[in-house]
Amino acid sequence: MKIGWIEIVKKRYGGTIFDKLAQGIISKNFDFELISVNAKYLKKIRYLRMPEALIYLCNLRGEKDLWIRNFFSTITLPIDKTKGKNLAIAHHIDFSTLPLVSRPVFFLLEKFFYQNLKKVDAILTVSEYWRRHFLDKGYKNVYKIYNGFDLSLFNITEQEVTEFKKRFNFSGKPIVYLGNCQKAKGVLESYDVLKNLDVHLVTSGRVRVKVSARNLELNYRDYLRLLKASSVVVAMSKL
């Protein structure tokens, strides 16, 4: 079976990790091609990167037994020149936390996405919530596959934790991890409630919202060490 996976490269957060794990497994068992569609000429101009990538998606062509698509490549499905069956992956659909200036465009794209889902052969979700969401909207062939984890990577020793705390100067107080530093993760609400505690309040990833918690941009191993070192992990996602 020939499988093509169409993607616009993103930061390694959330759904991207799921995609990479799935791509690795598929590539070992099928004739697999990863088609990355990214801005080439306007990549340094924030609001023009996506329009350029969408142009490339519209001009995509080729024949596969199966095309695996994300939100944006599902939008351009009726326009591109691809042939074969189509699987759409939906991690979550929510643009309410985007900047106000970009929301109208994404809400319009969302309408195209839901319309084009009628043309795909299957929809893949990663949670029961979203599986029910699409079924309730009348879509058929909706499947659920939970996010995968390599559990061996989570074997963090106490020595690693001690060294991690020393390296980042976490001493004397518990660590409370608030999650990725963005509005959609509920960081503002979490910080506002917990800011008076005598603890280390910590966020991670690129800073997308300003709070006075300490933010760390970590590699994956150190991120797992942070989770292990934390007394509490607060999951306040607003998605």
C-alpha positions in Angstrom: 0.0 0.0 0.0 1.3 3.5 -0.9 0.6 6.1 1.7 1.2 9.8 1.5 1.1 12.0 4.6 0.6 15.7 3.9 1.7 18.1 6.7 2.7 21.7 7.3 5.6 21.4 9.7 4.8 22.8 13.2 6.4 23.1 16.6 6.8 19.8 18.4 3.8 20.2 20.6 0.8 17.9 21.3 -0.6 16.6 18.0 2.8 16.8 16.2 4.2 14.3 18.6 1.3 11.9 17.8 1.9 12.4 14.1 5.6 11.7 14.3 5.0 8.4 16.2 2.4 7.3 13.7 4.6 8.2 10.8 7.5 6.2 12.2 5.3 3.1 12.5 3.6 3.5 9.1 7.0 4.0 7.3 8.2 0.6 8.6 5.3 -1.3 7.2 4.2 0.5 4.0 5.5 2.4 1.0 5.4 5.7 2.8 6.0 9.3 1.7 5.9 12.4 3.9 5.0 15.5 2.0 5.9 18.6 3.9 4.3 21.7 2.5 5.9 24.9 4.0 6.3 28.5 3.0 9.6 29.0 1.2 9.7 32.7 0.2 7.4 34.3 2.8 8.4 32.2 5.9 9.7 35.2 7.8 6.4 37.1 7.4 4.1 35.7 10.0 0.7 36.3 8.4 1.8 35.3 4.9 3.4 32.0 5.7 0.0 30.2 5.7 -1.3 31.6 2.5 1.8 30.5 0.7 1.6 27.0 2.1 -2.1 26.8 1.1 -1.1 27.7 -2.5 1.3 24.7 -2.5 -1.4 22.5 -1.0 -3.8 23.5 -3.8 -1.2 22.5 -6.4 -0.4 19.2 -4.8 -0.7 16.2 -7.2 0.0 12.5 -7.2 -1.7 9.1 -6.7 -1.6 7.0 -3.5 -3.7 4.3 -2.0 -4.2 6.6 1.0 -3.6 10.2 1.7 -3.4 11.3 5.4 -4.4 14.9 5.9 -4.5 17.5 8.7 -6.8 20.5 9.0 -5.3 22.6 6.2 -4.8 19.8 3.6 -8.4 18.8 4.2 -9.5 22.3 3.3 -7.7 22.1 -0.1 -8.9 18.6 -0.8 -11.4 19.5 -3.6 -8.8 21.7 -5.3 -5.6 19.6 -5.4 -4.8 17.0 -8.0 -4.4 14.0 -5.7 -6.0 10.6 -6.4 -6.7 7.9 -3.8 -8.6 7.5 -0.5 -8.4 10.1 2.2 -8.0 10.0 6.0 -8.4 13.2 8.0 -6.8 13.5 11.4 -8.4 15.9 13.8 -6.6 16.5 17.1 -8.8 19.4 18.1 -10.7 22.2 16.3 -10.7 25.4 18.3 -9.6 28.9 17.2 -11.2 30.9 20.1 -7.8 31.6 21.7 -6.2 32.9 18.5 -5.5 36.7 18.2 -8.7 38.6 17.3 -7.3 39.7 13.9 -6.9 36.1 12.7 -10.0 34.5 14.1 -12.4 35.5 11.2 -10.1 33.8 8.7 -9.8 30.6 10.7 -13.5 30.5 11.4 -14.1 30.6 7.6 -11.5 27.9 7.1 -13.2 25.9 9.7 -16.4 25.9 7.7 -14.5 24.6 4.6 -13.0 21.9 6.8 -16.3 20.6 8.0 -17.7 20.7 4.5 -14.8 18.8 3.1 -14.9 16.1 5.8 -17.9 14.8 3.9 -15.5 13.9 1.0 -13.0 11.9 3.1 -13.2 8.1 3.6 -12.5 8.2 7.4 -11.9 10.6 10.2 -9.3 9.8 12.9 -9.5 11.5 16.4 -7.4 11.0 19.5 -10.0 11.3 22.2 -13.6 10.1 22.9 -14.7 13.8 23.1 -13.8 14.4 19.5 -15.1 11.1 18.3 -18.5 11.9 19.7 -18.3 15.4 18.3 -18.0 14.2 14.7 -20.5 11.4 15.1 -23.0 13.9 16.6 -22.5 16.1 13.5 -23.5 13.2 11.3 -20.1 12.0 10.0 -19.5 8.3 9.5 -16.4 6.2 9.7 -15.0 8.1 12.7 -12.2 6.3 14.6 -10.4 6.9 17.8 -6.7 6.1 18.5 -5.3 7.5 21.7 -1.9 9.3 21.8 1.0 6.8 22.1 3.9 7.0 24.5 7.2 5.3 24.8 6.9 4.4 28.5 10.6 3.5 28.8 11.4 7.2 28.4 9.5 7.9 31.6 11.9 6.0 33.8 13.4 9.1 35.5 15.7 8.4 38.4 15.8 10.3 41.6 19.4 11.3 40.8 18.2 12.8 37.5 15.6 14.8 39.4 18.2 16.1 41.9 20.6 17.1 39.2 17.7 18.8 37.3 16.7 20.8 40.3 20.3 21.8 41.0 20.9 22.8 37.3 17.8 25.1 37.2 18.1 26.3 40.8 14.9 24.8 42.1 15.5 24.4 45.8 13.7 25.0 49.0 10.1 25.0 47.6 7.9 22.6 45.7 7.5 22.9 41.9 4.1 23.5 40.5 4.0 23.0 36.7 1.4 25.1 34.9 1.8 23.7 31.5 2.8 25.2 28.1 3.0 29.0 28.3 0.0 29.9 26.2 -3.5 31.2 26.8 -5.2 28.1 25.4 -3.6 26.0 28.1 -5.3 28.0 30.9 -2.0 29.4 32.2 -3.4 32.8 33.0 -6.2 31.4 35.2 -3.9 28.9 36.9 -1.3 31.6 37.7 -3.8 34.1 39.0 -5.1 31.6 41.5 -1.8 30.1 42.6 0.5 33.1 42.4 0.5 33.7 46.2 1.7 30.2 47.1 5.2 29.7 48.3 6.2 27.5 45.4 8.1 27.5 42.1 5.5 28.2 39.5 6.8 27.0 36.1 5.7 27.0 32.5 7.4 25.6 29.5 7.8 26.1 25.7 7.8 29.4 23.7 6.3 32.3 25.7 2.9 33.1 24.1 1.3 34.8 27.1 2.9 37.0 29.9 2.8 35.6 33.4 5.4 36.0 36.2 6.0 32.3 36.4 9.4 31.0 35.5 9.4 29.7 31.9 11.8 27.0 30.6 12.4 25.9 27.0 13.5 22.4 27.4 14.5 19.4 25.3 12.2 16.4 25.7 14.3 14.6 28.3 14.4 17.7 30.5 10.7 18.2 30.0 10.1 14.7 31.4 12.5 15.5 34.3 10.4 18.6 35.0 7.2 16.5 35.2 9.0 14.1 37.5 10.4 16.9 39.7 7.0 18.7 40.0 4.9 18.2 43.1 1.8 19.1 41.1 1.1 19.4 37.4 -1.9 21.6 36.6 -3.8 20.7 33.4 -6.2 23.6 32.8 -6.5 23.4 29.0 -9.2 25.6 27.5 -9.3 23.9 24.1 
